[in-house]
Amino acid sequence: MGANARVAGPVHADSRGWLPGCKVGWDPPTANHCTWNGITCDMDGFVVKISLGGCGLKGVFPVPSIFTFKRLQWVQMPESQSPYHPAPGSLQGPLPHDLAFSTSLQRLELYGNTFSGTLEMLENIVGLIQLDLHFNEFSGPIPDLAKS
């Protein structure tokens, strides 16, 4: 299947090392991804929500990342279950540049990790209505999302 395919290829390919603490049921690779824990699909079988908070995610986003999923609307990957009591996060490094092309994304919750770098790619996400990135290590200005 191609880049617009229903299968969560980039995430599945790295799931053994990237999701060590979360039993998401992502194996075997031929399984129906819409039944995987933390994955919500629309009626056509496209991933619209990824909710993996508290799974002990580790490392950096694989490239290409989940943000290439054409119908992805909501991403929840906080390391702490509570935004008020963060646990030390294990997702780190800059946010992937393909986040800028996530045209369907409405909600992005990545709090309680150790992401770093700038947030300039967020300026291009016109439908973003909820953004929660606190308890990370970003630098530079916060983009004016009202212009989007």
C-alpha positions as CSV (number, residue, x, y, z in Angstrom):
1,M,0.0,0.0,0.0
2,G,1.2,3.6,-0.7
3,A,1.6,6.6,1.5
4,N,-2.1,7.2,1.6
5,A,-2.8,3.6,2.6
6,R,-4.8,2.6,5.6
7,V,-2.0,0.6,7.3
8,A,0.1,2.5,9.9
9,G,3.3,1.5,8.2
10,P,5.9,3.7,9.7
11,V,4.7,3.2,13.3
12,H,4.3,-0.6,12.9
13,A,7.7,-1.0,11.3
14,D,9.4,0.4,14.5
15,S,6.8,-0.8,17.0
16,R,9.0,-3.4,18.6
17,G,11.6,-0.8,19.7
18,W,9.5,2.3,19.8
19,L,6.6,1.0,22.0
20,P,8.3,-1.2,24.5
21,G,5.8,-0.7,27.4
22,C,2.6,-0.8,25.5
23,K,0.9,-4.0,24.4
24,V,-0.9,-2.6,21.5
25,G,-1.6,-5.8,19.5
26,W,0.3,-4.5,16.5
27,D,1.5,-8.0,15.5
28,P,1.2,-9.8,13.2
29,P,1.6,-7.1,10.5
30,T,-1.3,-8.5,8.5
31,A,-3.7,-7.8,11.4
32,N,-6.5,-5.2,11.1
33,H,-4.9,-2.0,12.4
34,C,-8.3,-0.6,13.3
35,T,-8.5,-3.1,16.1
36,W,-5.1,-2.2,17.6
37,N,-5.1,-0.6,21.1
38,G,-4.8,3.1,20.9
39,I,-5.8,3.3,17.2
40,T,-9.2,4.7,16.1
41,C,-10.2,4.5,12.4
42,D,-12.9,6.1,10.4
43,M,-15.6,4.1,8.5
44,D,-13.2,3.8,5.5
45,G,-10.4,2.2,7.7
46,F,-8.2,5.3,7.8
47,V,-6.4,6.1,11.1
48,V,-8.0,9.3,12.6
49,K,-6.8,9.1,16.2
50,I,-3.7,7.7,17.9
51,S,-3.9,7.6,21.7
52,L,-0.8,6.1,23.3
53,G,-0.5,8.1,26.5
54,G,1.4,6.4,29.3
55,C,2.7,3.6,27.1
56,G,6.4,4.3,27.9
57,L,7.1,5.5,24.3
58,K,10.9,5.8,23.7
59,G,13.1,7.5,21.2
60,V,12.3,9.8,18.3
61,F,9.5,9.8,15.8
62,P,10.3,7.5,12.9
63,V,10.5,9.2,9.5
64,P,8.2,9.3,7.7
65,S,6.1,9.8,10.8
66,I,2.5,9.2,11.7
67,F,1.8,12.8,10.6
68,T,1.8,11.6,7.0
69,F,-1.5,9.8,7.6
70,K,-4.0,11.8,5.5
71,R,-7.0,11.7,7.8
72,L,-5.2,11.8,11.2
73,Q,-7.1,14.3,13.4
74,W,-6.0,13.6,16.9
75,V,-2.6,12.5,18.4
76,Q,-2.3,11.8,22.1
77,M,1.2,10.7,23.2
78,P,1.6,12.2,26.7
79,E,4.0,10.2,28.8
80,S,2.0,11.1,31.9
81,Q,-1.7,10.3,32.3
82,S,-2.2,13.6,34.0
83,P,-1.1,17.0,32.4
84,Y,-0.7,18.3,36.0
85,H,1.7,15.6,37.2
86,P,4.2,14.9,34.5
87,A,6.4,11.8,34.5
88,P,9.8,12.1,32.8
89,G,9.1,11.6,29.2
90,S,11.0,9.3,26.8
91,L,10.0,10.7,23.5
92,Q,12.7,13.1,22.5
93,G,14.3,15.1,19.8
94,P,12.6,17.5,17.4
95,L,9.1,17.1,16.1
96,P,9.2,15.6,12.6
97,H,9.1,18.1,9.7
98,D,6.2,16.2,8.1
99,L,4.0,17.5,10.9
100,A,3.7,20.7,8.8
101,F,1.8,18.7,6.2
102,S,-0.7,17.2,8.6
103,T,-3.7,19.0,7.0
104,S,-6.3,17.1,9.0
105,L,-4.8,17.4,12.4
106,Q,-7.0,19.1,14.9
107,R,-5.6,18.0,18.3
108,L,-2.0,17.4,19.3
109,E,-1.1,16.3,22.9
110,L,2.5,15.5,23.4
111,Y,3.0,16.9,27.0
112,G,5.4,15.3,29.5
113,N,8.1,14.2,27.1
114,T,11.5,15.7,26.3
115,F,10.9,17.0,22.8
116,S,13.2,19.8,21.7
117,G,13.8,22.2,18.8
118,T,11.5,24.8,17.4
119,L,7.7,24.8,16.7
120,E,7.7,26.6,13.4
121,M,6.1,23.7,11.5
122,L,2.9,24.3,13.5
123,E,2.2,27.5,11.6
124,N,1.1,25.4,8.6
125,I,-1.6,23.4,10.4
126,V,-4.7,25.3,9.6
127,G,-7.2,23.1,11.5
128,L,-5.4,22.8,14.8
129,I,-7.8,23.6,17.6
130,Q,-6.0,22.0,20.6
131,L,-2.3,22.0,21.3
132,D,-0.7,20.7,24.5
133,L,3.0,20.6,24.5
134,H,3.9,21.6,28.1
135,F,6.7,19.9,30.0
136,N,8.9,19.5,27.0
137,E,12.1,21.3,26.0
138,F,11.2,23.4,23.0
139,S,13.0,26.6,22.2
140,G,12.3,29.7,20.1
141,P,9.1,31.6,19.5
142,I,5.6,30.1,19.7
143,P,4.0,30.4,16.3
144,D,0.8,32.6,16.0
145,L,-1.7,29.8,15.4
146,A,-4.5,32.3,15.1
147,K,-3.2,33.2,11.6
148,S,-3.6,29.6,10.5
